[in-house]
Amino acid sequence: FKEKRQAQKELYLRFSYTMKGVALRYASSEDVAEDILQESFIRVFKNLKAYKDKGSLGGWIRVITVNTALELYRKKKTRDNKISSFKKVKNNEKTIK
């Protein structure tokens, strides 16, 4: 168990700086980039057995990071649209009264 944690730490230390740069390209702020990075590495560690050694490990992690960033962007966009729609409904209710 301790060896697994050490391996995860080494993997994170090796790739986190580069992947944070990738995350920053998709993020609206440093905090959002950190969230993308954290979620990405959670997915990397959960799916490491799926890595097939058919390309670079860094490339595989980059794909996960980009996909995570896009997924979080879509979720935020959907949430923002729901909030916007809710505000429009509330404003219409005020107008009607």
Disulfide bonds with the S-S distance in Angstrom:
none
